[in-house]
Amino acid sequence: MVKIKLIFLVFIFFISIQNSNADNSKDPLQYFLTDLKSLEAKFVQILINENAEELERTEGILYLRPPNSFFWHYQKPYSQKIISNGDRLWIFDEDLEQVTIKNIDNKIEQTPAGIILGNESVKEHFVQTSMGTIEGYNWIELTPRDLDAQYQIIKMGFHEDKLGMMIIIDNLEQTTRIDFSDLKKNITLSSDTFNFNVPDNVDIFDETK
């Protein structure tokens, strides 16, 4: 089973078609981020290898609160929680009964998570290109400026002010596609959502010390 260890190592899609009728009058990413205070969404995530073979399909729910808090919960076929309060990151593998704890640094600005959280330095870290409307979504493509980034391309598809799909192509030529549904913007989320109490009797790998 392929285990996904970090929220920012996942996401996006690989349609490389340019639409000659692209509407550049409105930036769909900035439209989505305008007045975004919180987000809840269900997701289905598919990992595909360089031969277009499906390696893994997972589903779950996520909660985001700008500028840097998130709770990404894989529910099927296994349970894994990835939680950040902006200072600490917890990765809890329930099946393995282990927790990894990390410090959050400014590298999150260069990740898909940082983009969705509305990080203000998106254009500092990415070259953004409009792809126009494809199959009902308004697409943009983000190419990392950092040549050592862990992925080659990030693509995001929007419908009006909602994020519908993301796709990431990493440096191993693997593609991660995420379909979002039941998006709810600006709902009330407790700060407790983005903190994690480590359960008893689990292995702890604390990388903050």
C-alpha positions in Angstrom: 0.0 0.0 0.0 1.4 3.4 -1.0 1.3 5.6 2.0 0.9 9.4 1.5 3.0 11.2 4.1 2.4 14.9 3.5 -0.5 16.9 2.3 1.9 19.1 0.3 3.2 16.0 -1.7 -0.2 15.4 -3.2 -2.8 17.0 -5.6 -3.5 18.2 -9.3 -4.0 17.0 -13.1 -2.4 16.7 -16.5 -4.5 18.0 -19.3 -2.1 20.0 -21.3 -4.5 21.5 -23.8 -4.5 25.3 -24.5 -7.9 26.8 -25.1 -7.7 29.5 -27.8 -10.8 31.2 -26.3 -9.2 31.4 -22.8 -10.8 34.2 -20.7 -7.9 36.0 -19.0 -10.1 38.8 -17.6 -10.5 37.1 -14.2 -7.9 35.1 -12.3 -9.8 32.0 -11.0 -7.3 31.3 -8.2 -7.6 34.8 -6.8 -11.4 34.7 -7.3 -11.5 31.5 -5.2 -9.2 33.0 -2.5 -11.2 36.3 -2.2 -12.5 36.5 1.3 -11.7 32.9 2.0 -11.8 32.4 5.8 -12.3 28.6 6.0 -13.0 25.6 3.8 -14.5 22.2 4.3 -14.5 19.7 1.4 -14.7 16.0 0.6 -12.2 14.5 -1.7 -11.2 11.5 -3.8 -7.5 11.2 -4.5 -6.0 9.0 -7.2 -2.3 8.3 -7.6 -1.2 7.4 -11.2 2.2 6.2 -12.3 4.1 7.2 -15.5 2.4 4.4 -17.4 -1.1 5.8 -16.5 -1.7 2.9 -14.1 -3.7 3.6 -11.0 -1.6 2.9 -7.9 -3.9 4.0 -5.2 -7.4 5.5 -4.6 -8.2 7.2 -1.3 -11.0 9.4 0.0 -11.7 11.6 2.9 -12.4 15.1 4.2 -10.4 18.2 4.7 -10.6 21.4 6.7 -8.6 24.6 5.9 -8.3 27.9 7.7 -5.9 30.5 6.3 -3.2 31.4 6.6 -1.6 28.1 7.6 -4.0 25.7 9.4 -5.3 22.5 7.9 -6.7 19.1 8.8 -6.4 16.5 6.0 -8.1 13.2 6.9 -7.8 10.1 4.8 -10.7 7.9 5.7 -10.7 5.0 3.1 -9.1 2.5 2.6 -7.0 3.4 5.6 -7.1 6.2 8.2 -4.4 8.8 8.3 -4.6 12.4 9.7 -2.3 15.2 8.7 -2.9 18.3 10.9 -1.2 21.7 11.2 -1.9 24.6 13.5 0.6 26.7 11.6 3.6 25.9 13.9 3.5 22.1 14.2 2.6 19.4 11.8 1.3 16.0 13.0 1.0 12.9 10.8 -1.0 10.2 12.5 -1.0 6.8 10.9 -3.7 5.0 12.8 -3.1 1.6 11.3 0.6 1.8 12.1 -0.1 3.4 15.5 2.6 6.0 15.0 2.7 9.8 15.0 5.4 12.0 13.3 5.7 15.6 14.6 7.4 18.3 12.5 8.0 22.0 12.6 6.3 24.1 9.9 8.6 26.4 8.0 8.2 28.7 5.0 8.5 25.8 2.6 4.8 25.4 2.9 4.5 28.6 0.8 5.8 26.5 -2.1 3.3 23.7 -1.8 -0.2 23.0 -3.0 -1.4 23.4 0.5 0.1 26.9 0.7 -1.7 27.8 -2.5 -5.1 26.7 -1.3 -4.6 28.4 2.0 -4.2 31.6 0.1 -0.5 32.3 0.6 0.3 35.8 -0.6 3.5 34.8 -2.2 2.1 32.3 -4.8 3.5 34.4 -7.7 6.9 34.6 -6.0 7.2 30.8 -6.0 5.2 29.9 -9.2 4.8 30.9 -12.8 1.0 31.0 -13.4 -0.5 30.4 -16.8 -4.2 30.5 -17.8 -5.4 27.4 -19.6 -8.9 28.6 -20.3 -12.1 26.5 -19.9 -11.8 22.7 -20.3 -14.7 20.4 -19.7 -16.5 22.9 -17.6 -13.6 24.0 -15.4 -11.5 27.2 -15.6 -7.9 25.9 -15.5 -4.7 27.4 -14.4 -1.2 25.9 -14.5 1.5 26.6 -11.9 5.1 25.8 -12.6 7.5 26.0 -9.6 10.3 28.6 -9.9 12.5 26.4 -7.7 14.2 23.8 -9.9 14.6 21.6 -6.9 10.8 21.4 -6.2 9.4 18.0 -5.6 6.9 18.4 -8.5 7.0 19.6 -12.0 3.5 21.1 -12.6 0.4 21.9 -10.5 -2.9 22.4 -12.3 -6.1 23.6 -10.7 -9.6 23.6 -12.1 -12.3 26.0 -10.8 -16.0 26.3 -11.3 -17.1 29.8 -10.5 -15.6 30.4 -7.0 -15.2 26.7 -6.1 -12.1 24.5 -6.5 -13.2 21.4 -8.4 -10.0 19.5 -9.1 -6.2 19.6 -8.6 -3.5 17.6 -10.3 0.2 17.3 -9.5 2.9 15.8 -11.6 6.0 15.0 -9.5 9.6 14.5 -10.4 9.0 10.7 -10.7 6.4 11.3 -13.4 3.6 10.2 -11.1 0.4 12.1 -11.2 -1.9 12.8 -8.2 -5.4 13.8 -9.0 -7.8 15.1 -6.4 -11.5 15.6 -7.1 -13.3 17.9 -4.5 -17.0 17.8 -3.7 -19.4 19.3 -1.2 -17.3 22.4 -0.7 -18.3 24.7 2.1 -16.6 28.1 2.4 -16.4 30.3 5.5 -17.9 27.9 8.0 -17.1 28.1 11.7 -14.1 25.9 12.6 -12.8 25.5 16.1 -9.1 26.0 16.8 -9.2 22.5 18.3 -9.7 21.2 14.8 -6.1 22.1 14.0 -4.4 20.8 17.1 -3.7 17.2 17.8 -3.6 15.3 21.1 -1.2 12.4 20.8 -3.0 9.1 21.9 -1.5 6.8 24.4 0.4 3.7 23.4 1.6 5.0 20.0 5.1 5.4 18.6 6.2 9.0 18.5 8.8 10.4 16.0 9.4 13.9 17.2 11.5 15.8 14.6 11.0 19.2 16.4 13.7 18.5 19.0 
